[in-house]
Structures are given as C-alpha cells and as structure tokens.
C-alpha cells in the first residue's frame, strides 16, 4: 500500500466507525419505539489492489474496511411465529367474546333467567289448580305467562342485536384489512426502489412487518419474502398483496340474523364477488364463525343457535300447554280454548303471546267435570317435570352452551399465552438493549479515535516526505 493508500484506508476506518456510532445512536433513540428492530453495521476487510509494478515478492497490505450494509436484526422464523399465533389468538378471542355475550343474555343460573321464569309460570298453574276460577290466581298466572313470553322475546332480540353488532364490527375489520393491504403494497414499492438504489430500507421494513402482523391477526395471512425485497401476502391461499398492488375484499351475505338461512355472512374478493376469500384464522374468521346460521346438528353459529333454542322453547311451551288447555274447560264449561298464540309471521320467541285476559279464558278443569275442578291446571303444572319437559330442554341447552363457552375461554387463554410467548421471543432478538448499544457505541468511539490517530500519523509522514525531503541537517 502506498502512503496515500494508507491515508485512504484510515479514512475508510473513520467512515466505518462513524457509521457504527450513527447506527448505535439510531438504536438507542428507538429503544422504546413499538415495532422497531435493532440494526447493526456489516463490515468486511478490503484486500490489496493488484498492481502492475511491485517489488518482487513484496507483501501487500489491504485497503482498509468496507461498510457493506446496515442489517436489520430480525428473525424471519420468529416473525412468522408471531403472525401464526396472533391469527389463532384473534380467532379464539372473538369466539370467546361471543359466548360470554350470550351467557350475559341468558343470565343463567339466577333469578332473572328463563329457568326462574318457567318455575314461576308452572307454580302459577298449580295455584290455579288449587283455586279454579279465582281472579287473583288467574291474574298471577296471566302475568307470569306474559313475563315468560317477554323474557323469551327480549332474549331473542338481544341475541339479534349482538349478531348485528358483531357483523358491524366485522365490517370495520374488513375495512382495516383492506387499508393494511394497501399500505403493505405501497411500502413494497418503496422498499423495492430503495433496495435497487442501494439505500437503506430498514425502517420501511419495520413498518411493513407491523402491517403484516395486523393482516395476520385479522385474516390469518401468510407472508413470503421475494428476491426484490417485497413480500407477497396470502389469505386462504390467494394473494392479497403482490409487489406494489393489493386486492380488496368485502363482506357479503346476510345483513340480519333472520336472513342467515338464505346466506350467511362471508368474505369475498371485491373484484370477484362470487369467489370466497377463504380465511386461515384471525378475528374476521372468528366473527364469521359465530355469525353462521343455525344447523340441525347444533354446530351452527353461536348467536343463531342460541336464538333457535329460544324459539324452540317458545314453540314447545305453546304446543304442550295448548294441547292440555284445549282439552279442558273453563268454570263456565267453555272448551277448546288456547292459552298461547304464536304469530306465524315472526320467529316463535318473538311471536309468543297470551290469549286469556282473565279467569274466564282459563281452562283449569277437565271436560265434563264440575266448575271447580282443577285437574287440567294441575296437569299443565306438571309439564315442568320430566325428561321431555320445556325445563329439561332449556337446561340441556344452558349446560351445552356453558361447556362450549368454557372451551372457548380455555382456547382463548391458550392461544393468547402462545401469542405472548411468540412476541416475547421475537422481542428478545429484535428489541434494543441499551447496555449492548452502549458497548457498541464505546467500541465505535474507540475505533474512530484509533482511525483518526492513524490518519494523523500518515499525515505527518506525508508532511515529512513532501516538505522536508532533501533538507538534511535542518
């Protein structure tokens, strides 16, 4: 290496040390920035340059140091784990939230639940059996019957309201998904341009990583890195983001719980509305699962299944009570009267109403018996017992729902824990350690001082060579 080459090597050392200090400062400044991934200067030594004229066998010194890149110290495997666990956690959290909402509506067990109202209703029939034709007993029976019908109606309406609220929430999530996809596409274009120009893009990559995590938590997206620095994001095996372009999705299907039988809510591609955008998980998939229609085997959406049980109970009560009531007679001997009425234009839980207005419309006795016979009322009172009773039917539903809700909460706990652990593992490798950065900063500072000392020594040598050569004895 020539003397001037040594000066250049010293300059390279100064530049490399300066870059290392700048990067350490950047890391320290962003120690508390969410989503920031620490960076590090990548260096390599420069070998000697081949020369046409050199002393035979003379060893040659390298040209100093080269700053090759400023690396982003992320881990693709840990990033993928964060996206996967986030997707599972989002799905489980939405389902657990839905079941908890249903349990709040049921209010079981407790004095405000349907079970307590059924108990009061059957007890009123027993009182009627003991006092046929009594206005007070009849008034209490009619009032309890109306309260039971109102309880079923309010429960069904609350479930329909929760269904609508969840759908509206899902619509907001879809808008967020589309917005995140557009931002990823825009960052892809910026990163590709920066990479091609040799500029740094680490902060842009950090921003994109946060967005891909958002997409995964919403729709279970899968991310694949491309050679040009961009990423391709897939949902359900189909590309949502490719390079600098992004596709949009939209929520289609039923707008109310009553319409689910004709078309459940689903996610479709905006440019191809007939094609479902299959989801691998995420909060949107969790919501769509609880918005599904009721199924004959009970495996349908949580809200529609619960609403169906309210209607099943209303139908069962109306049919069983009316069957006995129509076969009895009032104190005046009137027969064939109904106690409940179901509006055929409404779901049974909403269409249940009480027919009698007073004791004259209540068939408490058996046909052909005396005016004060209460055998029919007593038979109706016993409907609350038995394997096929409305009470047993309701209890079975509450028990099944409770088990499903508990399983959903356990799943939420498990997936949330896994997501937190994945995030911790990611942060342990990507987050900034102030102690470590202080060490790197001190190391770079010493390297800078040493390189400066080399430059000073070379400068003095050149000064002697240029200005003092030939001045012997001075």
NORDA-V160887 format. One record per helix or strand. SS is the DSSP state (H for helix, E for strand). FROM is the first residue (numbers start at 0). LEN is the number of residues. If there is no record, write none. Layout:
<<SS FROM LEN> <SS FROM LEN>>
This chain:
<<H 2 27> <E 38 8> <E 63 9> <H 75 31> <H 113 17> <H 134 62> <H 201 18> <E 221 4> <E 230 5> <E 237 5> <E 244 2> <E 248 4> <H 256 6> <E 265 4> <E 271 5> <H 281 9> <H 301 26> <E 327 2> <E 334 1> <E 339 3> <H 347 4> <E 351 3> <H 358 3> <E 364 2> <H 374 10> <H 389 41> <H 433 34>>
